[in-house]
Amino acid sequence: MQYIDFLDLCEKRYSCRNYSTEPVNEEKVMKVLRTAQLAPSACNRQPWTFYVVTDAGRRQRMLAKSRPAFNDAPVLIVAVGHHDQAWHRTADNKDHTDIDLAIAGEHIALAAEAAGLATCWICSFDVDAVRAELNLAENEEPVALFPLGYAAEDDIVPKKSRKPLTEIVKWVD
């Protein structure tokens, strides 16, 4: 893949807010998840599990405090972190679970776009409902949810608003 293709992919990816109920085949879901498997993590600890939820009732209960349109996505990927497995920085014991999952999560988001699918990072959700639905252990934390499916025909792709590079990049000699 050429760099310009990757840049184009990043420019096209957006947070989908409305989904079609059209099913997504398991092969496509697994290809998206393969990119999460390949994501780097601190000291290659891979402190994560990705739950794939296709049951409509479970998805609805886990998404009850989110946007109702997310319920239409036929797949919900739940990114769960394992803090006891993560690398912790020696200098200050900083736990890298969230960082590792953010890297893997963005691999999921970009892979979905590349596969013709849509997704959205959801970080505001009912943690207790997700824990209960997945029967998570105490050391497992649901970090983010990713509805996965095809964008609805009436979904509006928002115009991206980003700070200019001159504002976010500082060169140091």
C-alpha positions in Angstrom: 0.0 0.0 0.0 1.3 3.4 -0.9 1.4 6.2 1.7 -1.0 8.3 -0.3 -3.6 5.4 -0.2 -3.2 5.4 3.6 -3.6 9.1 3.8 -6.8 8.9 1.7 -8.1 6.1 3.9 -7.6 8.3 7.0 -9.3 11.2 5.3 -12.3 9.1 4.4 -12.8 7.5 7.8 -15.4 9.1 9.9 -17.5 8.3 13.0 -20.7 6.8 11.6 -23.9 7.7 13.5 -26.5 5.8 11.4 -26.3 2.2 10.3 -28.0 -0.1 8.0 -29.3 -3.4 9.5 -27.7 -5.3 6.6 -25.7 -8.2 8.1 -21.9 -8.3 7.9 -20.4 -11.7 7.2 -18.1 -13.2 9.7 -15.1 -13.2 7.3 -15.2 -9.4 7.1 -15.5 -9.1 10.8 -12.5 -11.4 11.3 -10.4 -9.4 8.8 -11.1 -6.2 10.7 -10.2 -8.0 14.0 -7.0 -9.4 12.4 -5.7 -5.8 12.2 -6.3 -5.4 15.9 -4.4 -8.6 16.5 -1.5 -7.0 14.5 -1.6 -3.8 16.4 1.5 -2.9 18.5 1.3 -2.9 22.2 3.8 -2.0 24.9 6.3 -4.9 25.2 3.9 -6.8 23.0 1.8 -7.7 26.0 -1.5 -7.5 24.0 -3.6 -6.9 27.2 -6.9 -7.2 25.5 -9.9 -9.3 24.4 -12.3 -8.3 21.7 -15.8 -9.5 22.2 -18.0 -9.8 19.1 -21.7 -9.3 19.9 -24.3 -10.1 17.3 -27.3 -10.8 19.4 -29.7 -7.8 19.1 -30.9 -7.9 22.7 -27.4 -7.9 24.1 -26.3 -5.1 21.8 -29.3 -3.0 22.8 -28.7 -3.5 26.6 -25.0 -2.6 26.2 -25.8 0.4 24.1 -28.8 1.6 26.2 -27.1 4.8 27.3 -25.7 5.6 23.8 -27.3 6.8 20.6 -30.3 4.7 19.6 -29.0 4.5 16.0 -26.0 2.5 17.1 -28.4 -0.4 17.8 -29.0 -0.8 14.1 -25.4 -1.9 13.5 -25.5 -5.7 13.2 -22.2 -6.2 15.1 -20.8 -4.7 18.2 -17.1 -5.1 19.1 -16.3 -4.6 22.7 -12.7 -3.8 23.4 -11.8 -5.1 26.9 -8.5 -4.3 28.6 -6.6 -6.4 31.1 -4.7 -4.1 33.4 -3.0 -7.0 35.1 -1.4 -8.1 31.8 -0.3 -4.6 30.6 3.1 -3.2 30.6 3.6 -0.5 33.3 6.3 2.2 32.7 9.1 1.8 35.2 9.6 5.5 35.9 6.1 6.1 37.2 4.1 2.8 36.9 1.9 4.2 34.2 -0.5 1.5 33.0 -0.5 1.2 29.2 -3.7 -0.7 28.8 -5.7 2.2 27.4 -2.9 3.3 25.1 -2.6 -0.3 23.7 -6.3 -0.5 23.2 -6.4 2.9 21.5 -3.9 1.7 19.0 -5.8 -1.5 18.3 -9.1 0.4 18.3 -7.9 2.7 15.6 -6.7 -0.3 13.6 -10.3 -1.5 13.8 -11.7 1.8 12.7 -9.4 2.1 9.7 -9.8 -1.5 8.7 -13.5 -1.1 8.8 -13.3 1.8 6.4 -11.0 -0.1 4.1 -13.5 -3.0 4.1 -16.4 -0.7 3.1 -17.8 -0.8 6.6 -18.5 1.9 9.1 -17.8 2.2 12.8 -17.6 4.8 15.6 -15.6 4.9 18.8 -18.0 4.8 21.7 -16.4 5.6 25.1 -19.6 6.8 26.8 -21.6 3.7 27.7 -23.0 1.8 30.7 -19.9 0.0 32.0 -21.9 -2.1 34.4 -24.3 -3.3 31.7 -21.4 -4.3 29.5 -19.7 -6.1 32.4 -23.0 -8.0 33.2 -23.7 -8.9 29.6 -20.2 -10.3 29.0 -19.8 -11.7 32.5 -16.4 -9.9 32.8 -14.0 -10.6 35.6 -12.9 -7.9 38.0 -9.6 -7.5 36.2 -11.3 -7.0 32.8 -12.4 -3.4 31.9 -14.6 -2.5 28.9 -12.7 0.4 27.4 -14.5 1.1 24.1 -17.4 -0.1 22.0 -17.3 -0.2 18.2 -20.6 -0.7 16.3 -19.7 -2.3 13.0 -21.8 -2.4 9.9 -22.7 -0.6 6.7 -23.6 3.1 6.9 -27.2 3.8 6.4 -28.0 5.5 3.0 -29.1 8.6 4.8 -26.0 8.9 7.1 -24.4 12.2 6.9 -20.6 12.3 6.5 -19.5 15.3 8.6 -16.9 17.7 7.3 -13.7 17.1 9.2 -12.5 20.0 11.3 -8.9 19.7 12.3 -6.4 22.1 13.8 -3.8 23.2 11.2 -0.5 21.3 11.3 1.3 24.5 12.2 -0.7 24.6 15.5 -0.1 21.0 16.5 3.4 20.3 15.3 6.4 21.8 17.1 9.9 21.3 15.6 12.7 21.2 18.2 16.3 21.6 17.1 
